[in-house]
Amino acid sequence: MPVTSHQNYSQGKITLREIRKRETKDRVTGNDIKYLQVLFNYDHPINGSHIRGSPNYELCPCTTPMGFVKEGIKLSSFTTFDISDEEVRACVDIKERTQITGWLKRDDKVELDMGIKSCSVTALDTVTIYDSPDEDANVLGTAKADTVMNVDNQSDDGTWLLIKTGGHDGFFVQLYDDIAKIIFDNRAACGLASLNKIEDVKVRMKSPLYWHRDKDSGGFIDGKNPSTYLKHTYFGPQPARGDKPPMSERYADFKIPGSDQSLSLEVLLNSAITFRPVVILTNVYIGAGKITPQFYVSSAVVTDIKKIERAHQQQDTLNRYGQDKELVERLRKQLEASKDYADERRGEVSLTTTPTKETTPETEETTPDLEAMLSSGPKIEKIKLEDDDDGGDIDIPGLPSL
């Protein structure tokens, strides 16, 4: 399937494929829950032309510092992005963070444009922006030639201009802007006819990244990298069903460069990994007042692996007591005695009737139609929600019979 790098993303190339109406039942209350899935295509640039396919994008390098987390059939990872890297910034940055408000010296390196209601200045060469109207002040940043900046004020003598640079948005914001525009243009079909402007759609969309901000000022905290929780494709083992053979456990393929090896699930769960992932936008969920793009990592190239040494929360105390040989020997003997006692107790219990507990087998949740989005995905039977012709009950796997 075609994949486009985040650096080559073109706004306007993502298009609406389909809007699907879905219905399920709340596991706790049993109430019906209705929601929508919005599916998209993307025109991938290939050899001077474009190939329409699923929205697959290769991201910048990122790191899972605490390893992956597996909960049932869900595989995810807390993931951070190192914004000291220029490519990473191009992928994850937001306009608000890249805007600079400061003082610019009015000289022959800038050209002032006085409008009726606004004023702007254009840099004719690289210029420096300061935190106060003084060349000995702290430098906030620079602006390259042809950069247009808004002028908010000027110094009393008119030799300095208080300006604000425009800033820029990275890949994630550009993609979210395109998604919001498509949903807004089709808001009636998406059950959002009451929304009046595109900003109303963006407000309901969950931000793809978390940025650390100061609680008092609301400003960004220097040295704190943005983070997110990435979902990874995972399919649990399946028993044989009818003519279909059993299927083993499968998950996102993390490849090692220079070999045909991939990381095992055990390594993913217990290692800090730096990798460059390919994510797929499977769909956008619309329901319960929320608009949530669903991304899954389908594959990745690994660039760094570090085993996580998980220390006990009382490791210092354990080390201190471990140096007491008398204590260690006494505990060893007590432990052996307790094991013998436990063996005797197990023998007694085995002579009696062992109570049984009725258990319900865990059912697997699947992202609807995820297999249709991934070429390597398994074939999953579709759930039919309509009544049969004879008026029989609706059979939904994984839900109790009513």
N, C-alpha and C positions, 0 to 999 in steps of 0.2 A: 504494500500500500504506500502511496506517496506521502512524504513527510517534508515539512517546510521548517527551516530554522527560524527561531524567533527574530533573528536579525534581518530576515528577508520577508517578514510579515508585511502584507499590503492591506491597508484598510479599504473596505468596500469589496473585498474578494470573498468574504464569507457570505453565504446566502441561505435562505430558509429552504429546508427540505420538506418538513412535514410537522404538523401539530397533532399529537395523539391524545385522546381523552382516555384517562385511566380511572380505575376504581378499585379500592381494596377495603379491608375492614380493620378497624382499630383492634389491636391484640388485647387491649384491656377492657374496653367498653363494648366492643363488637359493632360499634357504629360504622356506617359506610363513610369512607373518605374518598372524595373525588379530587383529582388533580390532573394537570396537563404535563406532557413532555414535548418540548420543542427541539426538533432535530435540525442539524445544519449540514451544509456542504462547504467545502473550501476549494478554490481554484488554485492548485499548487503550480508554481512556475517550474517547468521541466524543459530544458533545452530550447529556450526561446518561445515556448508555447505554454499552455496551461492544461492541466489534467484535473478534472473535478473528482473529488474524493472526500473521505471523512476528514474532519478537522484534527489532523495529527501535527503536533509541533514539537520540535526539538528545543529544549530550554537551555539556559546557561547552567554552569556547574552549581551544584548545591550539596549540602551535607546533612546527614542524619546523625547528630552527635550522640544519641542515646539508643541507636538501633531501632529496628522495626517492632511494631506491636501487632500481635495476632489475637483477635477476639472472635472466636467462632470461625466464620468464613470471611471475616473482614481483616484486611491487611493494610496497615497505615504506618506512617512515620512522621515524627516531628522533624521538620526540615528548615534549615536556615540558609540564607543567601549572604555571601560575603560582599558587601557593597564597596569594599576597597578596590575590587576588580572592576575595570571599566566595562567589560562585557556584561557583568552582572547588573551593573547600574542601568545599562541600556535595556535590560529585560524587565527589571522590577521597579524602577524609579517612578515617582509621581511628580506632577507639576508643582504641587504645593511644597515639596521638599527641595526642588531644584530652583525655585524662585529665589532671587536675591534682592533684598531691599537695602539700599545703602547710598553712599554719596559718590558722585562722579565729577571729576574736575572738568570744567567747561573750557576746552582748548581746541586746537586745530585737529584733534583726533576724533572729534564728534561733530555732528551736524544736527542742529535743533530744528524741529518742525512744529510751528505754532499753529494749532487748529482753533476753531471757534470754541469748542467745549472741552478739548483735550490738548495735551502737549506731549510730544514724544521726541526722543533723541536717537540717532542712528550712529553706531560706532563705525568710523572709517578705518580704524586699525584696532589692534588689541588694546583694550583699556582696562584700568584697574578700578575696582569698587572698594570703598573704605567704609568703616562703621561710623565715621564722623568726618566733617568737612576739613580734613587736614591730611597732608601727604605723609605725616608721621603716625597717623592713626593705624589701627589694625586693618589688615587686608581681608575682605570678605570673599573675594573671588575676582575673576576677570570675565570680560565679554569679548568675543571675537568680532572681527570686522563684519559688517552688515547686520549685526544684532540690533534689533529695534527694542527700545526700552521706554516704558511710560514714565513721564516726569510728574511727580506729585507735589514738589515744592522746590525752592532754591534758597541758597544762603542770602543773608542780608545784602552782601555786596554783589550777588549775582554770579560769582565765580565758581560756585559749586551747585550741582543739581541733585536733588533727592529722587532717586529712580527705583524702579522695580523691573527686574528682568522677567521675561515671559515664562521661563522654565520649560520643561518638556516631560512628556509621559512615555513610559516604557511599554514593552510588548503587552503586558497584562492589562494595562489601562486601555490601550488601543483596542484590544480584543473585546474587552467589556463594553467599550463605547459602541462598537459595531453590533454586539449582541443587543444592547439596550435600544439601539435605533431600529433594529429589525422587529423586536418585540413591540416597541411603541407604534411602528407602522402597521402592525397586525394586532393591535391591542384588543379589538373587538373579538377576534377569533381566539385570543388568549384569555378572555374573560376579564379584561382590564379596561373596558370601554370608559370607565369613569376617570381615567388618568388624563390630565390636560396637557402635560409637557413631558419631554423625555427625561427630565431630572426626576420626575415622580417614579419612573422605572428604576433609575440608578439608585434611588434611596432604598428601594426594596431588595436590591442585589447585595449579597454578602461580599465584602471586600476579599479579594483573593489572598492578600497578605496582611499580617499584623505588624504595624510599625509602633515602636516604643515611643511614648510621648510623656513629657513632664506633666504631672497631675495638676500643677498650678498654672503654668504658662500655656500648656497645650502644644509647646514646641517639641520638635524631634530631639531625642536624646542621642548625643554624639557617641559613637562607638558601639551602639546597639544595632545589630543586623536584623532585618525583617525576617519573619518566619511564617510558616504555614503548616498545616497537616496534609500531607499528600496521601491520597488513596492509591493503592496498587492493585492491579488486577489479580484476582485469586479465584480458583475453582477447586473446591474440595473433592476428595475422592468419591467416585460414584459406583455403586454396585451394578452388576449386570442387570439389565432390564429387557426382558423379552429377547429379541434378536440382537440387542445392543450389548457389546462387551463392556466389562468394567473399565472405568477410567481412573487413572492415578491422579494424585494432587498436582495441580499446575498453578504457576504464579508468574509474576512479571520477570522477564529474563534480564538478569544483570550480568553482562558479558565482561570478560577479562581481555583487554587488548593483547594481541600477539598470540592468542590461543583460542581454542574452541570451547574453553571452560566457562561455566556460569556459576555464580555464587549459589550455594545451597540455602535453604530456608534457615537452617541453623546459624549460618554465618550472618545472614541478614538480621536475625533477631539479636545477635550478640556482638555486633561490630558497629563502630562509627565509620560510616562510608561516605566518601565524596564521589559524586557521579553526575553524569550529564544525561537527563532522562528525556524520553519521548512521552508526551502526554496526549491523550485523546479527549476531546470534548464530546462525551457520549450523548448528552442532552442537557437541556435547561429545565429544571423542575419548577413548576408554577403551582403553588398551593398554599393554603393557610396564610395568605398575605405575603408570602415570600417568593423571591425569584432567585433560584440557586443554580448556577452552572455546575455541572457534574464532570470533574476531571479525574482520569485514572492514568497512572503510569503503566504503560504497556511493555516498555523495555528501557534499558539504560546501559551506558558504558561507564565502567568503574575506573576511577583514577587514583583512589587512595582507600586503604583498609586499615583500621586500627581496632584491635580486640579491646573490648570494654572490660575493665577489671571492676567487677561489682563488689565493692567492699561492704561488709556488714555495718549497719548504722552505729554499732558499738565496738568497732574494730579496735580502737585504742584500749578499751576495757578488756576485751578478749586477749589482746597481746600482753597486757599487764598481768592478768591472772595466769596466762599460759606460762609465765616464767616461774611460777610457784610449783615446783616439782611435787611437793607433798600434797598440795591441793589436787593437782592433775591425777596423781596416783589414786587418791581417795575417790575422786569422781569416777575413775575408770572402774574400780571395784564395785561402786554403787550402781553404775550403769550395767555392768554384767549381771548383778543380782536382779536388777529391774527387768532385764531381758528374760531371765529364767522365769520370773514371776509372770511376765506377759505371756510366755509360752504356756505355762500352766493354765492361765486364765483362758487362753484360746482353746486349750484342750477341753476345759469344762463347758465352754459355750458350744463347742461342736457336738456335744452329747445331747444338747437340747434342740428344740425346734427353732430354727433361725427365722426371725420375722422377715417378711419380704415387703418391699416398698414398690408400689406401682410407679413406674417412671414413664415419662413421655419422651419419645425420641426427639432429639433436637432437629428442627427443620432448617433447611438452608435457605437463606435469603439470597435473592439474585437481583442485580440491577436489571430492570426490565430492558429486554432487547440489547443487552450489552454484547451478547454473542454476535449479533448482526453487525456491530460496529467493529469488532475485532476479527480479522481474518483467521487468527489462530484459535478463536474461541470455540467452546463446545456447542453442540446442537442442543438447545433447551426447548422442551415442549412449551408452546404458547398456552397461556391460560385463557380460556374462553369464558367470558362472563355472561353471555346471553343464555336464556333458558333453551333447553332442547325443544324440538317440535312437539314431543309428547308431554311437555309440561313438567318433566322430571326435575329433580334438584340439581342445582349448579354444583359441580365438583371442582373445588379449588384445592390443589395439593398444598399441604402445609397448614390448612385451616381446619378447625374442628367442625364436625357435622352438627347442624342445628336441628 
